[in-house]
C-alpha cells in the first residue's frame, strides 16, 4: 500500500490576507521558488522588486513574464549548458549508430542508449532526466525502432524492391538536403498561384451578391466560374450601359487565365522535383544514407525534443509567478472602489429606466 508510506499530496497553497488587503506578492512565495533562483540568481530581480517588508511587486508587466525569463542572459547560459550535455551524448552515439549493420540487436541498442542518456542528464539542472529519457523512448516507439530493425535485416539501403526506401529515409529529408533551391522555387510558384486564387475569391465575394456586378454571371447551379463569366460577357458584349460590368468580367477571365498558368507551372515544378528526388534515392551512397538517417532524422528529432524539455522545465516558474501576480495584483481597497463605482453606474442606468 504505497500511499501508506509516501505522501503524494501537494502542499496547501495558502493565501496571504495582507497581500489581498494591501496588495503585493508575499516574499515567502517567491522564496519558495529557490530551485530556480539557484540556477538564475539575477533573474529574480528582473521579475520582482521590493514593495514593502515581506512583500514584492512585479518588475515587468504580467504579460512579459514569459518573454523576460526566456530572454534573460542566464536562461541563454542554461540553454548552452543543457545543449552541451546532449551534444556530448550525441557525439558518443553517432559513430555507434552509423556502425549498425545487418544482424544488429535493436533491444540491446536502445537499452544502452537510453541508460547513457539518463545518466548524462542526471547532472542537468532543472531539466528532468527522466523527461529526456522518455522523449528518446517515444521516438524509439514511433519510428526509430522500425528503422533499426530494417537496418538489422536489410542494411543501409536507399532503395528496396526497386522503389525508394521512404520508410527509412523520408522524402522531406532528401528534399531538404539536396533540393533546397527546387523546394523554394516550388513554394514560390504555389504562393503565386494561391495569391491569384484569393484575388478571384475576393472579387466573387465582393461583387457576387444579388446587387453586385457579377450577379448575372451565375450559372444554373448559382455558381460563378470561368464558363459562366464567359457566357455573360457574350450577352453584354455590345451593351454600352454595361461597361463597368464588362470590365470586371474581362478582369475575372484574365485572373482565371493567370491562375491556370500558375497552377500548371506549380504542377510541372512539383512533378520535376518528385522525379529528381526519386532518382536521387538510387544514387545515395551508404554513408549518405547513414548521415541522413542518424543526423537528419534521429538526432534532429531528439534535439527538438530535448529543447522542448528544456523549455518545459521553466513552465512551473512561469505559471507560479503569473498566478501570484494575478492573485495579489488588485488589493481589496481597489476592488471595493471598482465594485462601488460599478454599483453606482448600474443604479444610474436603472433610474433612467424607471423614468
C-alpha positions as a printed NumPy array, in Angstrom:
array([[  0.   ,   0.   ,   0.   ],
       [  2.229,   2.778,  -1.32 ],
       [  0.105,   5.769,  -0.112],
       [  0.557,   4.492,   3.461],
       [  4.282,   5.203,   3.239],
       [  4.505,   8.007,   0.67 ],
       [  2.551,  11.232,   0.877],
       [  1.781,  12.194,  -2.712],
       [ -0.42 ,  15.151,  -1.87 ],
       [  0.735,  18.657,  -2.728],
       [  1.37 ,  21.224,  -0.005],
       [ -1.575,  23.523,   0.571],
       [ -1.274,  26.838,  -1.259],
       [ -2.061,  29.351,   1.494],
       [ -3.405,  32.79 ,   0.632],
       [ -1.913,  35.839,   2.343],
       [ -4.553,  38.128,   3.899],
       [ -2.314,  41.218,   3.988],
       [ -1.391,  40.653,   0.354],
       [ -5.069,  40.643,  -0.573],
       [ -5.818,  43.687,   1.566],
       [ -2.858,  45.877,   0.678],
       [ -1.529,  44.298,  -2.486],
       [  1.889,  42.815,  -3.104],
       [  3.163,  39.27 ,  -3.547],
       [  4.335,  37.622,  -0.305],
       [  8.105,  37.294,  -0.42 ],
       [  7.92 ,  33.802,   1.057],
       [  6.069,  32.609,  -2.069],
       [  8.898,  33.937,  -4.226],
       [ 11.455,  32.366,  -1.865],
       [  9.704,  29.021,  -2.381],
       [ 10.935,  29.084,  -5.987],
       [ 14.519,  28.871,  -4.745],
       [ 15.388,  25.938,  -7.042],
       [ 15.061,  28.343,  -9.96 ],
       [ 16.894,  31.247,  -8.319],
       [ 19.88 ,  28.967,  -7.703],
       [ 20.161,  28.46 , -11.452],
       [ 19.151,  32.03 , -12.383],
       [ 20.469,  34.169,  -9.496],
       [ 19.783,  37.567, -11.13 ],
       [ 16.524,  36.621, -12.859],
       [ 14.614,  37.16 ,  -9.624],
       [ 15.487,  40.868,  -9.619],
       [ 14.406,  41.103, -13.243],
       [ 10.976,  39.703, -12.374],
       [ 10.109,  41.22 ,  -8.98 ],
       [ 11.062,  44.296,  -6.984],
       [ 10.688,  45.21 ,  -3.291],
       [  7.332,  46.76 ,  -2.332],
       [  7.431,  46.771,   1.463],
       [  8.81 ,  44.499,   4.152],
       [  7.878,  40.923,   3.322],
       [  6.217,  41.796,   0.004],
       [  7.315,  42.351,  -3.578],
       [  5.732,  43.569,  -6.77 ],
       [  6.243,  42.582, -10.398],
       [  9.115,  44.42 , -12.06 ],
       [  7.64 ,  43.781, -15.513],
       [  4.096,  43.731, -16.906],
       [  2.336,  40.419, -16.22 ],
       [  2.203,  39.709, -19.941],
       [  6.001,  39.959, -20.189],
       [  6.855,  37.327, -17.564],
       [  7.465,  34.58 , -20.117],
       [  9.498,  36.73 , -22.514],
       [ 11.551,  38.157, -19.622],
       [ 12.535,  34.667, -18.494],
       [ 13.325,  33.28 , -21.939],
       [ 15.129,  36.449, -22.966],
       [ 17.346,  36.605, -19.879],
       [ 21.096,  36.058, -20.244],
       [ 21.077,  33.387, -17.544],
       [ 18.493,  31.386, -19.473],
       [ 20.77 ,  31.569, -22.526],
       [ 23.587,  30.114, -20.444],
       [ 21.215,  27.443, -19.162],
       [ 20.339,  26.556, -22.776],
       [ 24.006,  26.183, -23.689],
       [ 24.626,  24.072, -20.607],
       [ 21.858,  21.556, -21.362],
       [ 22.725,  21.589, -25.072],
       [ 26.296,  20.702, -24.13 ],
       [ 25.109,  17.606, -22.268],
       [ 23.096,  16.465, -25.272],
       [ 25.911,  17.217, -27.711],
       [ 28.351,  15.143, -25.661],
       [ 25.922,  12.191, -25.647],
       [ 25.251,  12.699, -29.363],
       [ 28.938,  12.589, -30.251],
       [ 29.328,   9.335, -28.306],
       [ 26.44 ,   7.65 , -30.077],
       [ 26.613,   8.89 , -33.662],
       [ 29.585,   6.64 , -34.56 ],
       [ 27.866,   3.645, -32.966],
       [ 24.619,   4.308, -34.814],
       [ 26.385,   4.715, -38.138],
       [ 28.227,   1.454, -37.472],
       [ 24.958,  -0.509, -37.323],
       [ 24.801,  -3.33 , -39.844],
       [ 22.797,  -6.398, -40.727],
       [ 22.364,  -8.545, -37.627],
       [ 22.348,  -5.617, -35.192],
       [ 20.467,  -6.105, -31.901],
       [ 17.875,  -3.32 , -31.54 ],
       [ 16.825,  -4.151, -27.962],
       [ 20.386,  -4.045, -26.712],
       [ 20.983,  -0.807, -28.617],
       [ 18.056,   1.1  , -27.108],
       [ 18.799,  -0.232, -23.627],
       [ 22.356,   1.094, -23.751],
       [ 21.425,   4.366, -25.478],
       [ 18.626,   5.227, -23.071],
       [ 20.617,   4.362, -19.944],
       [ 23.521,   6.508, -21.138],
       [ 21.167,   9.408, -21.906],
       [ 19.563,   9.076, -18.481],
       [ 22.957,   9.059, -16.774],
       [ 24.081,  12.077, -18.821],
       [ 21.093,  14.216, -17.869],
       [ 21.128,  13.268, -14.205],
       [ 23.668,  16.055, -13.928],
       [ 21.391,  18.593, -15.618],
       [ 19.961,  21.447, -13.604],
       [ 16.143,  21.812, -13.597],
       [ 15.652,  19.529, -16.604],
       [ 14.169,  16.184, -15.546],
       [ 16.466,  13.411, -16.749],
       [ 13.516,  11.027, -16.986],
       [ 11.679,  13.522, -19.193],
       [ 14.556,  13.487, -21.693],
       [ 14.774,   9.694, -21.355],
       [ 11.068,   9.348, -22.13 ],
       [ 11.402,  11.506, -25.228],
       [ 14.015,   9.112, -26.582],
       [ 11.746,   6.171, -25.813],
       [  8.839,   7.908, -27.578],
       [ 10.991,   8.389, -30.681],
       [ 12.052,   4.771, -30.479],
       [  8.436,   3.582, -30.338],
       [  7.284,   5.958, -33.092],
       [  9.872,   5.271, -35.78 ],
       [ 13.434,   4.587, -34.681],
       [ 12.683,   1.019, -33.603],
       [ 11.318,   0.126, -37.048],
       [ 14.291,   1.83 , -38.687],
       [ 16.831,  -0.141, -36.665],
       [ 15.055,  -3.443, -37.277],
       [ 15.025,  -2.624, -41.006],
       [ 18.75 ,  -1.853, -40.945],
       [ 19.352,  -5.052, -38.997],
       [ 17.543,  -7.019, -41.701],
       [ 18.454,  -5.148, -44.889],
       [ 21.365,  -2.838, -44.153],
       [ 21.531,   0.834, -45.114],
       [ 19.594,   0.608, -48.368],
       [ 18.123,   3.681, -50.028],
       [ 16.18 ,   1.53 , -52.484],
       [ 14.188,  -1.592, -51.58 ],
       [ 12.382,  -3.793, -54.085],
       [ 13.081,  -1.285, -56.812],
       [ 11.406,   1.639, -55.011],
       [ 12.782,   4.5  , -52.856],
       [ 13.038,   3.398, -49.222],
       [ 10.951,   6.278, -47.879],
       [ 10.226,   4.434, -44.617],
       [ 13.859,   4.702, -43.634],
       [ 14.654,   7.95 , -45.463],
       [ 11.664,  10.326, -45.545],
       [ 11.251,  12.275, -48.78 ],
       [ 11.412,  15.59 , -46.918],
       [ 14.91 ,  14.737, -45.677],
       [ 16.164,  14.19 , -49.216],
       [ 14.465,  17.372, -50.428],
       [ 15.933,  19.465, -47.609],
       [ 19.428,  18.041, -48.06 ],
       [ 19.781,  18.039, -51.854],
       [ 16.976,  20.081, -53.399],
       [ 16.652,  23.229, -51.31 ],
       [ 16.607,  25.537, -54.336],
       [ 13.932,  23.494, -56.099],
       [ 11.784,  23.349, -52.957],
       [ 11.952,  27.126, -52.583],
       [ 11.057,  27.63 , -56.245],
       [  8.05 ,  25.312, -55.908],
       [  6.891,  27.109, -52.774],
       [  7.166,  30.434, -54.62 ],
       [  5.115,  29.134, -57.562],
       [  2.456,  27.759, -55.231],
       [  2.321,  31.065, -53.359],
       [  1.783,  32.95 , -56.62 ],
       [ -0.97 ,  30.538, -57.635],
       [ -2.672,  30.873, -54.244],
       [ -2.463,  34.672, -54.443],
       [ -4.376,  34.689, -57.746],
       [ -6.927,  32.243, -56.318],
       [ -7.504,  34.533, -53.334],
       [ -7.922,  37.505, -55.672],
       [-10.614,  35.617, -57.583],
       [-12.375,  34.589, -54.38 ],
       [-12.307,  38.147, -53.052],
       [-13.767,  39.516, -56.302],
       [-16.575,  36.934, -56.243],
       [-17.302,  37.702, -52.592],
       [-17.316,  41.464, -53.19 ],
       [-19.312,  41.548, -56.428],
       [-21.23 ,  38.268, -56.387],
       [-24.162,  39.407, -54.255],
       [-27.669,  39.993, -55.578],
       [-26.854,  43.629, -56.359],
       [-23.232,  43.035, -57.415],
       [-21.715,  43.319, -60.864],
       [-21.335,  39.534, -61.022],
       [-24.913,  38.751, -60.02 ],
       [-25.953,  37.949, -63.607],
       [-22.851,  35.837, -64.191],
       [-24.154,  32.98 , -62.073],
       [-24.86 ,  29.647, -63.744],
       [-27.828,  27.33 , -63.197],
       [-26.16 ,  25.994, -60.058],
       [-25.915,  29.554, -58.718],
       [-22.128,  29.463, -59.062],
       [-19.702,  31.891, -60.65 ],
       [-16.969,  30.302, -62.727],
       [-14.955,  30.886, -65.862],
       [-17.623,  29.428, -68.158],
       [-20.491,  31.413, -66.637],
       [-18.488,  34.638, -66.764],
       [-17.593,  33.999, -70.427],
       [-21.242,  33.361, -71.273],
       [-22.357,  36.56 , -69.552],
       [-19.648,  38.545, -71.348],
       [-21.042,  37.423, -74.718],
       [-24.53 ,  38.6  , -73.71 ],
       [-23.395,  42.147, -72.859],
       [-20.656,  42.448, -75.496],
       [-22.471,  45.253, -77.349],
       [-24.234,  46.802, -74.355],
       [-22.721,  50.258, -73.803],
       [-24.516,  50.623, -70.466],
       [-22.698,  47.573, -69.111],
       [-19.169,  48.95 , -69.486],
       [-18.329,  48.571, -65.781],
       [-19.695,  45.031, -65.616],
       [-17.871,  44.095, -68.821],
       [-14.581,  45.419, -67.465],
       [-14.969,  43.306, -64.327],
       [-15.874,  40.199, -66.32 ],
       [-12.847,  40.638, -68.566],
       [-10.649,  41.087, -65.481],
       [-12.081,  37.883, -63.997],
       [-11.276,  35.933, -67.168],
       [ -7.703,  37.22 , -67.096],
       [ -7.425,  36.18 , -63.459],
       [ -8.553,  32.641, -64.307],
       [ -6.001,  32.543, -67.12 ],
       [ -3.283,  33.627, -64.704],
       [ -4.449,  31.048, -62.154],
       [ -4.396,  28.299, -64.778],
       [ -0.882,  29.25 , -65.901],
       [  0.369,  29.497, -62.316],
       [ -1.222,  26.165, -61.417],
       [  0.416,  24.456, -64.42 ],
       [  3.798,  25.937, -63.54 ],
       [  3.466,  24.679, -59.948],
       [  2.358,  21.216, -61.059],
       [  5.221,  20.943, -63.553],
       [  7.746,  22.024, -60.91 ],
       [  6.295,  19.562, -58.392],
       [  6.458,  16.726, -60.908],
       [ 10.04 ,  17.581, -61.852],
       [ 11.049,  17.717, -58.185],
       [  9.352,  14.396, -57.479],
       [ 11.222,  12.766, -60.363],
       [ 14.556,  14.253, -59.276],
       [ 14.056,  13.074, -55.694],
       [ 13.138,   9.554, -56.809],
       [ 16.246,   9.43 , -58.981],
       [ 18.397,  10.682, -56.1  ],
       [ 17.456,   7.696, -53.919],
       [ 19.129,   5.417, -56.441],
       [ 22.334,   7.453, -56.284],
       [ 22.657,   7.699, -52.486],
       [ 25.73 ,   6.021, -51.013],
       [ 25.651,   4.08 , -47.755],
       [ 27.486,   6.931, -45.988],
       [ 24.949,   9.457, -47.264],
       [ 22.084,   7.27 , -46.039],
       [ 23.718,   6.986, -42.613],
       [ 24.117,  10.76 , -42.391],
       [ 20.522,  11.405, -43.455],
       [ 19.065,   8.885, -41.02 ],
       [ 21.347,   9.231, -37.995],
       [ 21.824,  13.005, -38.083],
       [ 18.943,  14.387, -40.126],
       [ 16.266,  12.089, -38.758],
       [ 17.036,  10.548, -35.364],
       [ 19.32 ,  13.1  , -33.754],
       [ 17.47 ,  16.065, -35.26 ],
       [ 14.199,  14.892, -33.716],
       [ 15.883,  14.221, -30.384],
       [ 17.412,  17.696, -30.471],
       [ 13.97 ,  19.264, -30.879],
       [ 12.587,  17.09 , -28.064],
       [ 15.472,  17.996, -25.788],
       [ 14.852,  21.694, -26.401],
       [ 11.173,  21.184, -25.587],
       [ 12.13 ,  19.519, -22.297],
       [ 14.379,  22.472, -21.537],
       [ 11.532,  24.957, -22.018],
       [  9.058,  22.714, -20.176],
       [ 11.347,  22.856, -17.137],
       [ 10.581,  26.58 , -16.843],
       [  6.792,  26.238, -17.176],
       [  6.201,  25.823, -13.391],
       [  8.173,  29.033, -12.741],
       [  6.217,  30.992, -15.351],
       [  2.9  ,  29.607, -14.143],
       [  3.604,  30.272, -10.471],
       [  4.823,  33.849, -10.9  ],
       [  1.865,  34.594, -13.192],
       [ -0.531,  33.038, -10.691],
       [  0.856,  35.084,  -7.796],
       [  0.774,  38.274,  -9.858],
       [ -2.887,  37.719, -10.706],
       [ -3.793,  36.694,  -7.165],
       [ -2.355,  39.776,  -5.47 ],
       [ -2.489,  42.229,  -8.356],
       [ -5.58 ,  44.09 ,  -7.156],
       [ -5.789,  44.966,  -3.423],
       [ -9.162,  44.789,  -1.693],
       [ -9.496,  48.576,  -1.475],
       [ -9.174,  48.952,  -5.229],
       [-11.619,  46.119,  -5.843],
       [-14.063,  47.712,  -3.4  ],
       [-13.787,  51.06 ,  -5.195],
       [-14.375,  49.347,  -8.516],
       [-17.355,  47.458,  -7.107],
       [-18.849,  50.643,  -5.653],
       [-18.34 ,  52.502,  -8.93 ],
       [-19.939,  49.67 , -10.883],
       [-22.882,  49.577,  -8.456],
       [-23.352,  53.333,  -8.855],
       [-23.35 ,  53.068, -12.644],
       [-25.886,  50.249, -12.537],
       [-28.098,  52.278, -10.192],
       [-27.897,  55.251, -12.551],
       [-28.931,  53.128, -15.524],
       [-31.805,  51.586, -13.567],
       [-33.062,  55.033, -12.516],
       [-33.219,  56.045, -16.181],
       [-35.359,  53.013, -16.966],
       [-37.759,  53.946, -14.16 ],
       [-38.253,  57.371, -15.759]])
